[in-house]
Amino acid sequence: MYRLLLVVGLLVILYFLARRAIRELSGWKGQAQALASKNQMVQDPVCRMYVPRGSAVAESIGGQTYYFCSRDCAQAFQKQLSG
């Protein structure tokens, strides 16, 4: 009888440990995806230079997001669109 209670107790503990490990692994996967999207290279539409998305200057123009290597390129792009 004691053996059965001991086995059931160990199975319950094992279940909670496995559940915690699965949750941690899925959290790491989400963090890895977020990091990968920041490191994705995007091309500046003005000077055609590639920059990491995380360090690029993002501007929303006409409902679309554009990424630039600098504020100067973002301003030049807006001037091209307006004139």
PyMOL Python script that loads the backbone (N, CA, C, O; Angstrom):
from pymol import cmd

cmd.read_pdbstr("""\
ATOM      1  N   MET A   1       0.817  -1.189   0.000  1.00  0.00           N
ATOM      2  CA  MET A   1       0.000   0.000   0.000  1.00  0.00           C
ATOM      3  C   MET A   1       0.869   1.264   0.000  1.00  0.00           C
ATOM      4  O   MET A   1       0.582   2.221  -0.720  1.00  0.00           O
ATOM      5  N   TYR A   2       1.938   1.260   0.819  1.00  0.00           N
ATOM      6  CA  TYR A   2       2.830   2.412   0.867  1.00  0.00           C
ATOM      7  C   TYR A   2       3.583   2.595  -0.452  1.00  0.00           C
ATOM      8  O   TYR A   2       3.854   3.715  -0.886  1.00  0.00           O
ATOM      9  N   ARG A   3       3.908   1.475  -1.066  1.00  0.00           N
ATOM     10  CA  ARG A   3       4.599   1.551  -2.350  1.00  0.00           C
ATOM     11  C   ARG A   3       3.719   2.240  -3.400  1.00  0.00           C
ATOM     12  O   ARG A   3       4.209   3.051  -4.186  1.00  0.00           O
ATOM     13  N   LEU A   4       2.447   1.923  -3.411  1.00  0.00           N
ATOM     14  CA  LEU A   4       1.517   2.523  -4.360  1.00  0.00           C
ATOM     15  C   LEU A   4       1.410   4.031  -4.136  1.00  0.00           C
ATOM     16  O   LEU A   4       1.410   4.798  -5.098  1.00  0.00           O
ATOM     17  N   LEU A   5       1.318   4.463  -2.871  1.00  0.00           N
ATOM     18  CA  LEU A   5       1.264   5.891  -2.571  1.00  0.00           C
ATOM     19  C   LEU A   5       2.566   6.591  -2.968  1.00  0.00           C
ATOM     20  O   LEU A   5       2.546   7.713  -3.475  1.00  0.00           O
ATOM     21  N   LEU A   6       3.667   5.938  -2.740  1.00  0.00           N
ATOM     22  CA  LEU A   6       4.958   6.501  -3.117  1.00  0.00           C
ATOM     23  C   LEU A   6       5.074   6.653  -4.633  1.00  0.00           C
ATOM     24  O   LEU A   6       5.546   7.684  -5.111  1.00  0.00           O
ATOM     25  N   VAL A   7       4.655   5.654  -5.386  1.00  0.00           N
ATOM     26  CA  VAL A   7       4.703   5.706  -6.843  1.00  0.00           C
ATOM     27  C   VAL A   7       3.781   6.807  -7.366  1.00  0.00           C
ATOM     28  O   VAL A   7       4.171   7.559  -8.260  1.00  0.00           O
ATOM     29  N   VAL A   8       2.578   6.915  -6.831  1.00  0.00           N
ATOM     30  CA  VAL A   8       1.641   7.954  -7.253  1.00  0.00           C
ATOM     31  C   VAL A   8       2.211   9.338  -6.943  1.00  0.00           C
ATOM     32  O   VAL A   8       2.113  10.245  -7.770  1.00  0.00           O
ATOM     33  N   GLY A   9       2.799   9.507  -5.773  1.00  0.00           N
ATOM     34  CA  GLY A   9       3.410  10.787  -5.404  1.00  0.00           C
ATOM     35  C   GLY A   9       4.543  11.160  -6.339  1.00  0.00           C
ATOM     36  O   GLY A   9       4.654  12.312  -6.758  1.00  0.00           O
ATOM     37  N   LEU A  10       5.382  10.194  -6.668  1.00  0.00           N
ATOM     38  CA  LEU A  10       6.484  10.453  -7.592  1.00  0.00           C
ATOM     39  C   LEU A  10       5.989  10.790  -9.001  1.00  0.00           C
ATOM     40  O   LEU A  10       6.570  11.635  -9.681  1.00  0.00           O
ATOM     41  N   LEU A  11       4.915  10.127  -9.435  1.00  0.00           N
ATOM     42  CA  LEU A  11       4.354  10.435 -10.748  1.00  0.00           C
ATOM     43  C   LEU A  11       3.770  11.850 -10.799  1.00  0.00           C
ATOM     44  O   LEU A  11       3.883  12.533 -11.817  1.00  0.00           O
ATOM     45  N   VAL A  12       3.155  12.283  -9.718  1.00  0.00           N
ATOM     46  CA  VAL A  12       2.607  13.641  -9.648  1.00  0.00           C
ATOM     47  C   VAL A  12       3.744  14.662  -9.718  1.00  0.00           C
ATOM     48  O   VAL A  12       3.655  15.653 -10.444  1.00  0.00           O
ATOM     49  N   ILE A  13       4.796  14.416  -8.970  1.00  0.00           N
ATOM     50  CA  ILE A  13       5.955  15.320  -8.990  1.00  0.00           C
ATOM     51  C   ILE A  13       6.583  15.346 -10.380  1.00  0.00           C
ATOM     52  O   ILE A  13       6.931  16.417 -10.877  1.00  0.00           O
ATOM     53  N   LEU A  14       6.730  14.201 -11.005  1.00  0.00           N
ATOM     54  CA  LEU A  14       7.290  14.116 -12.346  1.00  0.00           C
ATOM     55  C   LEU A  14       6.424  14.871 -13.355  1.00  0.00           C
ATOM     56  O   LEU A  14       6.949  15.534 -14.250  1.00  0.00           O
ATOM     57  N   TYR A  15       5.103  14.773 -13.214  1.00  0.00           N
ATOM     58  CA  TYR A  15       4.189  15.493 -14.102  1.00  0.00           C
ATOM     59  C   TYR A  15       4.404  17.001 -14.001  1.00  0.00           C
ATOM     60  O   TYR A  15       4.511  17.676 -15.025  1.00  0.00           O
ATOM     61  N   PHE A  16       4.468  17.535 -12.789  1.00  0.00           N
ATOM     62  CA  PHE A  16       4.638  18.979 -12.628  1.00  0.00           C
ATOM     63  C   PHE A  16       6.016  19.454 -13.112  1.00  0.00           C
ATOM     64  O   PHE A  16       6.128  20.550 -13.661  1.00  0.00           O
ATOM     65  N   LEU A  17       7.043  18.658 -12.920  1.00  0.00           N
ATOM     66  CA  LEU A  17       8.363  19.014 -13.424  1.00  0.00           C
ATOM     67  C   LEU A  17       8.393  19.028 -14.953  1.00  0.00           C
ATOM     68  O   LEU A  17       8.986  19.925 -15.552  1.00  0.00           O
ATOM     69  N   ALA A  18       7.767  18.054 -15.577  1.00  0.00           N
ATOM     70  CA  ALA A  18       7.724  17.995 -17.040  1.00  0.00           C
ATOM     71  C   ALA A  18       6.916  19.170 -17.591  1.00  0.00           C
ATOM     72  O   ALA A  18       7.292  19.759 -18.604  1.00  0.00           O
ATOM     73  N   ARG A  19       5.826  19.506 -16.941  1.00  0.00           N
ATOM     74  CA  ARG A  19       4.997  20.626 -17.391  1.00  0.00           C
ATOM     75  C   ARG A  19       5.776  21.945 -17.315  1.00  0.00           C
ATOM     76  O   ARG A  19       5.695  22.770 -18.225  1.00  0.00           O
ATOM     77  N   ARG A  20       6.517  22.133 -16.244  1.00  0.00           N
ATOM     78  CA  ARG A  20       7.325  23.347 -16.091  1.00  0.00           C
ATOM     79  C   ARG A  20       8.418  23.409 -17.169  1.00  0.00           C
ATOM     80  O   ARG A  20       8.672  24.469 -17.741  1.00  0.00           O
ATOM     81  N   ALA A  21       9.052  22.284 -17.435  1.00  0.00           N
ATOM     82  CA  ALA A  21      10.115  22.253 -18.453  1.00  0.00           C
ATOM     83  C   ALA A  21       9.558  22.587 -19.833  1.00  0.00           C
ATOM     84  O   ALA A  21      10.200  23.310 -20.595  1.00  0.00           O
ATOM     85  N   ILE A  22       8.390  22.079 -20.164  1.00  0.00           N
ATOM     86  CA  ILE A  22       7.772  22.369 -21.464  1.00  0.00           C
ATOM     87  C   ILE A  22       7.427  23.843 -21.569  1.00  0.00           C
ATOM     88  O   ILE A  22       7.633  24.444 -22.624  1.00  0.00           O
ATOM     89  N   ARG A  23       6.915  24.434 -20.517  1.00  0.00           N
ATOM     90  CA  ARG A  23       6.581  25.865 -20.534  1.00  0.00           C
ATOM     91  C   ARG A  23       7.830  26.720 -20.713  1.00  0.00           C
ATOM     92  O   ARG A  23       7.800  27.708 -21.447  1.00  0.00           O
ATOM     93  N   GLU A  24       8.917  26.358 -20.060  1.00  0.00           N
ATOM     94  CA  GLU A  24      10.162  27.118 -20.193  1.00  0.00           C
ATOM     95  C   GLU A  24      10.727  27.008 -21.607  1.00  0.00           C
ATOM     96  O   GLU A  24      11.222  27.991 -22.158  1.00  0.00           O
ATOM     97  N   LEU A  25      10.653  25.822 -22.190  1.00  0.00           N
ATOM     98  CA  LEU A  25      11.157  25.647 -23.552  1.00  0.00           C
ATOM     99  C   LEU A  25      10.341  26.450 -24.548  1.00  0.00           C
ATOM    100  O   LEU A  25      10.905  27.025 -25.479  1.00  0.00           O
ATOM    101  N   SER A  26       9.032  26.502 -24.376  1.00  0.00           N
ATOM    102  CA  SER A  26       8.212  27.279 -25.306  1.00  0.00           C
ATOM    103  C   SER A  26       8.459  28.774 -25.111  1.00  0.00           C
ATOM    104  O   SER A  26       8.352  29.532 -26.075  1.00  0.00           O
ATOM    105  N   GLY A  27       8.784  29.218 -23.909  1.00  0.00           N
ATOM    106  CA  GLY A  27       9.123  30.622 -23.674  1.00  0.00           C
ATOM    107  C   GLY A  27      10.433  30.994 -24.342  1.00  0.00           C
ATOM    108  O   GLY A  27      10.565  32.098 -24.870  1.00  0.00           O
ATOM    109  N   TRP A  28      11.400  30.095 -24.328  1.00  0.00           N
ATOM    110  CA  TRP A  28      12.684  30.349 -24.980  1.00  0.00           C
ATOM    111  C   TRP A  28      12.501  30.448 -26.486  1.00  0.00           C
ATOM    112  O   TRP A  28      13.185  31.229 -27.148  1.00  0.00           O
ATOM    113  N   LYS A  29      11.588  29.664 -27.024  1.00  0.00           N
ATOM    114  CA  LYS A  29      11.351  29.686 -28.461  1.00  0.00           C
ATOM    115  C   LYS A  29      10.808  31.055 -28.876  1.00  0.00           C
ATOM    116  O   LYS A  29      11.222  31.600 -29.899  1.00  0.00           O
ATOM    117  N   GLY A  30       9.893  31.608 -28.097  1.00  0.00           N
ATOM    118  CA  GLY A  30       9.347  32.930 -28.393  1.00  0.00           C
ATOM    119  C   GLY A  30      10.404  34.016 -28.297  1.00  0.00           C
ATOM    120  O   GLY A  30      10.415  34.944 -29.106  1.00  0.00           O
ATOM    121  N   GLN A  31      11.289  33.911 -27.322  1.00  0.00           N
ATOM    122  CA  GLN A  31      12.365  34.890 -27.174  1.00  0.00           C
ATOM    123  C   GLN A  31      13.343  34.787 -28.335  1.00  0.00           C
ATOM    124  O   GLN A  31      13.845  35.803 -28.815  1.00  0.00           O
ATOM    125  N   ALA A  32      13.613  33.586 -28.781  1.00  0.00           N
ATOM    126  CA  ALA A  32      14.528  33.399 -29.908  1.00  0.00           C
ATOM    127  C   ALA A  32      13.943  33.988 -31.185  1.00  0.00           C
ATOM    128  O   ALA A  32      14.666  34.575 -31.991  1.00  0.00           O
ATOM    129  N   GLN A  33      12.632  33.831 -31.371  1.00  0.00           N
ATOM    130  CA  GLN A  33      11.994  34.401 -32.551  1.00  0.00           C
ATOM    131  C   GLN A  33      12.012  35.920 -32.507  1.00  0.00           C
ATOM    132  O   GLN A  33      12.230  36.563 -33.534  1.00  0.00           O
ATOM    133  N   ALA A  34      11.787  36.504 -31.340  1.00  0.00           N
ATOM    134  CA  ALA A  34      11.818  37.958 -31.216  1.00  0.00           C
ATOM    135  C   ALA A  34      13.222  38.487 -31.491  1.00  0.00           C
ATOM    136  O   ALA A  34      13.382  39.511 -32.155  1.00  0.00           O
ATOM    137  N   LEU A  35      14.225  37.802 -30.991  1.00  0.00           N
ATOM    138  CA  LEU A  35      15.607  38.213 -31.240  1.00  0.00           C
ATOM    139  C   LEU A  35      15.954  38.084 -32.716  1.00  0.00           C
ATOM    140  O   LEU A  35      16.646  38.939 -33.269  1.00  0.00           O
ATOM    141  N   ALA A  36      15.485  37.032 -33.351  1.00  0.00           N
ATOM    142  CA  ALA A  36      15.770  36.841 -34.768  1.00  0.00           C
ATOM    143  C   ALA A  36      15.128  37.928 -35.615  1.00  0.00           C
ATOM    144  O   ALA A  36      15.720  38.359 -36.605  1.00  0.00           O
ATOM    145  N   SER A  37      13.931  38.382 -35.252  1.00  0.00           N
ATOM    146  CA  SER A  37      13.289  39.428 -36.042  1.00  0.00           C
ATOM    147  C   SER A  37      14.012  40.753 -35.886  1.00  0.00           C
ATOM    148  O   SER A  37      14.024  41.551 -36.823  1.00  0.00           O
ATOM    149  N   LYS A  38      14.620  41.018 -34.722  1.00  0.00           N
ATOM    150  CA  LYS A  38      15.388  42.246 -34.540  1.00  0.00           C
ATOM    151  C   LYS A  38      16.684  42.208 -35.336  1.00  0.00           C
ATOM    152  O   LYS A  38      17.178  43.251 -35.763  1.00  0.00           O
ATOM    153  N   ASN A  39      17.234  41.030 -35.538  1.00  0.00           N
ATOM    154  CA  ASN A  39      18.493  40.882 -36.263  1.00  0.00           C
ATOM    155  C   ASN A  39      18.290  40.717 -37.764  1.00  0.00           C
ATOM    156  O   ASN A  39      19.262  40.655 -38.516  1.00  0.00           O
ATOM    157  N   GLN A  40      17.037  40.646 -38.208  1.00  0.00           N
ATOM    158  CA  GLN A  40      16.757  40.503 -39.629  1.00  0.00           C
ATOM    159  C   GLN A  40      17.226  41.751 -40.369  1.00  0.00           C
ATOM    160  O   GLN A  40      16.998  42.871 -39.912  1.00  0.00           O
ATOM    161  N   MET A  41      17.870  41.559 -41.490  1.00  0.00           N
ATOM    162  CA  MET A  41      18.399  42.679 -42.268  1.00  0.00           C
ATOM    163  C   MET A  41      17.304  43.243 -43.163  1.00  0.00           C
ATOM    164  O   MET A  41      16.587  42.500 -43.833  1.00  0.00           O
ATOM    165  N   VAL A  42      17.185  44.577 -43.165  1.00  0.00           N
ATOM    166  CA  VAL A  42      16.234  45.271 -44.033  1.00  0.00           C
ATOM    167  C   VAL A  42      17.004  46.266 -44.887  1.00  0.00           C
ATOM    168  O   VAL A  42      18.058  46.764 -44.491  1.00  0.00           O
ATOM    169  N   GLN A  43      16.457  46.550 -46.075  1.00  0.00           N
ATOM    170  CA  GLN A  43      17.157  47.435 -47.003  1.00  0.00           C
ATOM    171  C   GLN A  43      16.562  48.836 -46.959  1.00  0.00           C
ATOM    172  O   GLN A  43      15.346  49.014 -47.024  1.00  0.00           O
ATOM    173  N   ASP A  44      17.424  49.806 -46.852  1.00  0.00           N
ATOM    174  CA  ASP A  44      17.035  51.214 -46.899  1.00  0.00           C
ATOM    175  C   ASP A  44      16.600  51.529 -48.330  1.00  0.00           C
ATOM    176  O   ASP A  44      17.360  51.267 -49.262  1.00  0.00           O
ATOM    177  N   PRO A  45      15.389  52.090 -48.536  1.00  0.00           N
ATOM    178  CA  PRO A  45      14.927  52.351 -49.904  1.00  0.00           C
ATOM    179  C   PRO A  45      15.649  53.520 -50.594  1.00  0.00           C
ATOM    180  O   PRO A  45      15.536  53.674 -51.810  1.00  0.00           O
ATOM    181  N   VAL A  46      16.377  54.332 -49.847  1.00  0.00           N
ATOM    182  CA  VAL A  46      17.066  55.481 -50.441  1.00  0.00           C
ATOM    183  C   VAL A  46      18.478  55.113 -50.872  1.00  0.00           C
ATOM    184  O   VAL A  46      18.812  55.215 -52.052  1.00  0.00           O
ATOM    185  N   CYS A  47      19.299  54.688 -49.936  1.00  0.00           N
ATOM    186  CA  CYS A  47      20.707  54.407 -50.266  1.00  0.00           C
ATOM    187  C   CYS A  47      20.986  52.925 -50.509  1.00  0.00           C
ATOM    188  O   CYS A  47      22.119  52.551 -50.813  1.00  0.00           O
ATOM    189  N   ARG A  48      19.965  52.084 -50.377  1.00  0.00           N
ATOM    190  CA  ARG A  48      20.056  50.633 -50.635  1.00  0.00           C
ATOM    191  C   ARG A  48      21.013  49.906 -49.698  1.00  0.00           C
ATOM    192  O   ARG A  48      21.499  48.822 -50.020  1.00  0.00           O
ATOM    193  N   MET A  49      21.279  50.498 -48.548  1.00  0.00           N
ATOM    194  CA  MET A  49      22.158  49.867 -47.559  1.00  0.00           C
ATOM    195  C   MET A  49      21.330  48.911 -46.697  1.00  0.00           C
ATOM    196  O   MET A  49      20.172  49.199 -46.397  1.00  0.00           O
ATOM    197  N   TYR A  50      21.910  47.787 -46.301  1.00  0.00           N
ATOM    198  CA  TYR A  50      21.240  46.841 -45.424  1.00  0.00           C
ATOM    199  C   TYR A  50      21.601  47.140 -43.971  1.00  0.00           C
ATOM    200  O   TYR A  50      22.770  47.326 -43.636  1.00  0.00           O
ATOM    201  N   VAL A  51      20.577  47.182 -43.111  1.00  0.00           N
ATOM    202  CA  VAL A  51      20.780  47.438 -41.682  1.00  0.00           C
ATOM    203  C   VAL A  51      19.929  46.454 -40.880  1.00  0.00           C
ATOM    204  O   VAL A  51      18.888  46.015 -41.369  1.00  0.00           O
ATOM    205  N   PRO A  52      20.347  46.094 -39.653  1.00  0.00           N
ATOM    206  CA  PRO A  52      19.518  45.237 -38.805  1.00  0.00           C
ATOM    207  C   PRO A  52      18.225  45.967 -38.419  1.00  0.00           C
ATOM    208  O   PRO A  52      18.251  47.156 -38.099  1.00  0.00           O
ATOM    209  N   ARG A  53      17.112  45.259 -38.450  1.00  0.00           N
ATOM    210  CA  ARG A  53      15.822  45.863 -38.155  1.00  0.00           C
ATOM    211  C   ARG A  53      15.794  46.505 -36.775  1.00  0.00           C
ATOM    212  O   ARG A  53      15.145  47.534 -36.588  1.00  0.00           O
ATOM    213  N   GLY A  54      16.478  45.923 -35.819  1.00  0.00           N
ATOM    214  CA  GLY A  54      16.486  46.456 -34.459  1.00  0.00           C
ATOM    215  C   GLY A  54      17.150  47.810 -34.329  1.00  0.00           C
ATOM    216  O   GLY A  54      16.805  48.578 -33.431  1.00  0.00           O
ATOM    217  N   SER A  55      18.103  48.126 -35.209  1.00  0.00           N
ATOM    218  CA  SER A  55      18.798  49.408 -35.112  1.00  0.00           C
ATOM    219  C   SER A  55      18.401  50.374 -36.229  1.00  0.00           C
ATOM    220  O   SER A  55      18.934  51.481 -36.298  1.00  0.00           O
ATOM    221  N   ALA A  56      17.479  49.977 -37.097  1.00  0.00           N
ATOM    222  CA  ALA A  56      17.055  50.833 -38.202  1.00  0.00           C
ATOM    223  C   ALA A  56      16.068  51.894 -37.711  1.00  0.00           C
ATOM    224  O   ALA A  56      15.401  51.722 -36.691  1.00  0.00           O
ATOM    225  N   VAL A  57      15.994  52.992 -38.461  1.00  0.00           N
ATOM    226  CA  VAL A  57      15.021  54.053 -38.192  1.00  0.00           C
ATOM    227  C   VAL A  57      13.737  53.662 -38.911  1.00  0.00           C
ATOM    228  O   VAL A  57      13.719  53.559 -40.138  1.00  0.00           O
ATOM    229  N   ALA A  58      12.663  53.442 -38.156  1.00  0.00           N
ATOM    230  CA  ALA A  58      11.391  53.012 -38.733  1.00  0.00           C
ATOM    231  C   ALA A  58      10.458  54.211 -38.882  1.00  0.00           C
ATOM    232  O   ALA A  58      10.281  54.997 -37.951  1.00  0.00           O
ATOM    233  N   GLU A  59       9.869  54.337 -40.065  1.00  0.00           N
ATOM    234  CA  GLU A  59       8.915  55.404 -40.343  1.00  0.00           C
ATOM    235  C   GLU A  59       7.685  54.785 -40.987  1.00  0.00           C
ATOM    236  O   GLU A  59       7.799  53.971 -41.903  1.00  0.00           O
ATOM    237  N   SER A  60       6.507  55.173 -40.505  1.00  0.00           N
ATOM    238  CA  SER A  60       5.262  54.728 -41.096  1.00  0.00           C
ATOM    239  C   SER A  60       4.768  55.811 -42.047  1.00  0.00           C
ATOM    240  O   SER A  60       4.406  56.910 -41.628  1.00  0.00           O
ATOM    241  N   ILE A  61       4.761  55.481 -43.326  1.00  0.00           N
ATOM    242  CA  ILE A  61       4.390  56.447 -44.361  1.00  0.00           C
ATOM    243  C   ILE A  61       3.288  55.820 -45.214  1.00  0.00           C
ATOM    244  O   ILE A  61       3.488  54.776 -45.836  1.00  0.00           O
ATOM    245  N   GLY A  62       2.139  56.462 -45.235  1.00  0.00           N
ATOM    246  CA  GLY A  62       1.030  55.955 -46.044  1.00  0.00           C
ATOM    247  C   GLY A  62       0.535  54.593 -45.607  1.00  0.00           C
ATOM    248  O   GLY A  62       0.081  53.808 -46.439  1.00  0.00           O
ATOM    249  N   GLY A  63       0.612  54.296 -44.330  1.00  0.00           N
ATOM    250  CA  GLY A  63       0.148  53.011 -43.816  1.00  0.00           C
ATOM    251  C   GLY A  63       1.148  51.876 -43.962  1.00  0.00           C
ATOM    252  O   GLY A  63       0.849  50.742 -43.588  1.00  0.00           O
ATOM    253  N   GLN A  64       2.306  52.153 -44.487  1.00  0.00           N
ATOM    254  CA  GLN A  64       3.349  51.143 -44.658  1.00  0.00           C
ATOM    255  C   GLN A  64       4.584  51.554 -43.869  1.00  0.00           C
ATOM    256  O   GLN A  64       4.935  52.733 -43.824  1.00  0.00           O
ATOM    257  N   THR A  65       5.240  50.582 -43.250  1.00  0.00           N
ATOM    258  CA  THR A  65       6.437  50.864 -42.463  1.00  0.00           C
ATOM    259  C   THR A  65       7.672  50.694 -43.331  1.00  0.00           C
ATOM    260  O   THR A  65       7.863  49.657 -43.966  1.00  0.00           O
ATOM    261  N   TYR A  66       8.507  51.722 -43.350  1.00  0.00           N
ATOM    262  CA  TYR A  66       9.774  51.701 -44.066  1.00  0.00           C
ATOM    263  C   TYR A  66      10.900  51.770 -43.048  1.00  0.00           C
ATOM    264  O   TYR A  66      10.751  52.378 -41.988  1.00  0.00           O
ATOM    265  N   TYR A  67      12.029  51.145 -43.371  1.00  0.00           N
ATOM    266  CA  TYR A  67      13.188  51.135 -42.490  1.00  0.00           C
ATOM    267  C   TYR A  67      14.354  51.836 -43.189  1.00  0.00           C
ATOM    268  O   TYR A  67      14.634  51.593 -44.363  1.00  0.00           O
ATOM    269  N   PHE A  68      15.024  52.710 -42.440  1.00  0.00           N
ATOM    270  CA  PHE A  68      16.109  53.507 -42.987  1.00  0.00           C
ATOM    271  C   PHE A  68      17.363  53.352 -42.139  1.00  0.00           C
ATOM    272  O   PHE A  68      17.296  52.991 -40.964  1.00  0.00           O
ATOM    273  N   CYS A  69      18.507  53.630 -42.756  1.00  0.00           N
ATOM    274  CA  CYS A  69      19.775  53.532 -42.027  1.00  0.00           C
ATOM    275  C   CYS A  69      19.992  54.757 -41.149  1.00  0.00           C
ATOM    276  O   CYS A  69      20.728  54.682 -40.165  1.00  0.00           O
ATOM    277  N   SER A  70      19.359  55.901 -41.489  1.00  0.00           N
ATOM    278  CA  SER A  70      19.541  57.128 -40.712  1.00  0.00           C
ATOM    279  C   SER A  70      18.327  58.039 -40.892  1.00  0.00           C
ATOM    280  O   SER A  70      17.483  57.811 -41.759  1.00  0.00           O
ATOM    281  N   ARG A  71      18.259  59.062 -40.064  1.00  0.00           N
ATOM    282  CA  ARG A  71      17.188  60.064 -40.180  1.00  0.00           C
ATOM    283  C   ARG A  71      17.302  60.835 -41.493  1.00  0.00           C
ATOM    284  O   ARG A  71      16.289  61.224 -42.075  1.00  0.00           O
ATOM    285  N   ASP A  72      18.529  61.057 -41.962  1.00  0.00           N
ATOM    286  CA  ASP A  72      18.728  61.772 -43.221  1.00  0.00           C
ATOM    287  C   ASP A  72      18.073  61.029 -44.388  1.00  0.00           C
ATOM    288  O   ASP A  72      17.432  61.645 -45.239  1.00  0.00           O
ATOM    289  N   CYS A  73      18.236  59.714 -44.422  1.00  0.00           N
ATOM    290  CA  CYS A  73      17.618  58.926 -45.488  1.00  0.00           C
ATOM    291  C   CYS A  73      16.090  58.950 -45.361  1.00  0.00           C
ATOM    292  O   CYS A  73      15.387  58.993 -46.371  1.00  0.00           O
ATOM    293  N   ALA A  74      15.579  58.923 -44.139  1.00  0.00           N
ATOM    294  CA  ALA A  74      14.133  58.986 -43.939  1.00  0.00           C
ATOM    295  C   ALA A  74      13.583  60.318 -44.437  1.00  0.00           C
ATOM    296  O   ALA A  74      12.527  60.353 -45.069  1.00  0.00           O
ATOM    297  N   GLN A  75      14.280  61.400 -44.161  1.00  0.00           N
ATOM    298  CA  GLN A  75      13.843  62.721 -44.628  1.00  0.00           C
ATOM    299  C   GLN A  75      13.951  62.828 -46.148  1.00  0.00           C
ATOM    300  O   GLN A  75      13.075  63.412 -46.786  1.00  0.00           O
ATOM    301  N   ALA A  76      14.998  62.279 -46.730  1.00  0.00           N
ATOM    302  CA  ALA A  76      15.155  62.299 -48.181  1.00  0.00           C
ATOM    303  C   ALA A  76      14.027  61.510 -48.855  1.00  0.00           C
ATOM    304  O   ALA A  76      13.522  61.913 -49.902  1.00  0.00           O
ATOM    305  N   PHE A  77      13.641  60.397 -48.255  1.00  0.00           N
ATOM    306  CA  PHE A  77      12.557  59.586 -48.804  1.00  0.00           C
ATOM    307  C   PHE A  77      11.243  60.346 -48.759  1.00  0.00           C
ATOM    308  O   PHE A  77      10.481  60.317 -49.725  1.00  0.00           O
ATOM    309  N   GLN A  78      10.966  61.025 -47.654  1.00  0.00           N
ATOM    310  CA  GLN A  78       9.730  61.801 -47.559  1.00  0.00           C
ATOM    311  C   GLN A  78       9.738  62.954 -48.557  1.00  0.00           C
ATOM    312  O   GLN A  78       8.688  63.292 -49.104  1.00  0.00           O
ATOM    313  N   LYS A  79      10.887  63.562 -48.806  1.00  0.00           N
ATOM    314  CA  LYS A  79      10.978  64.630 -49.803  1.00  0.00           C
ATOM    315  C   LYS A  79      10.706  64.075 -51.206  1.00  0.00           C
ATOM    316  O   LYS A  79      10.057  64.732 -52.020  1.00  0.00           O
ATOM    317  N   GLN A  80      11.209  62.851 -51.489  1.00  0.00           N
ATOM    318  CA  GLN A  80      10.968  62.236 -52.796  1.00  0.00           C
ATOM    319  C   GLN A  80       9.485  61.975 -53.003  1.00  0.00           C
ATOM    320  O   GLN A  80       8.971  62.141 -54.110  1.00  0.00           O
ATOM    321  N   LEU A  81       8.794  61.567 -51.942  1.00  0.00           N
ATOM    322  CA  LEU A  81       7.371  61.275 -52.070  1.00  0.00           C
ATOM    323  C   LEU A  81       6.536  62.538 -52.239  1.00  0.00           C
ATOM    324  O   LEU A  81       5.543  62.539 -52.967  1.00  0.00           O
ATOM    325  N   SER A  82       6.938  63.607 -51.569  1.00  0.00           N
ATOM    326  CA  SER A  82       6.130  64.825 -51.615  1.00  0.00           C
ATOM    327  C   SER A  82       6.437  65.690 -52.836  1.00  0.00           C
ATOM    328  O   SER A  82       5.598  66.499 -53.235  1.00  0.00           O
ATOM    329  N   GLY A  83       7.570  65.546 -53.414  1.00  0.00           N
ATOM    330  CA  GLY A  83       7.889  66.464 -54.499  1.00  0.00           C
ATOM    331  C   GLY A  83       8.567  65.801 -55.593  1.00  0.00           C
ATOM    332  O   GLY A  83       8.905  66.441 -56.589  1.00  0.00           O
TER     333      GLY A  83
END
""", "prot")
cmd.dss("prot")
cmd.show_as("cartoon", "prot")
cmd.util.cbc("prot")
cmd.orient("prot")
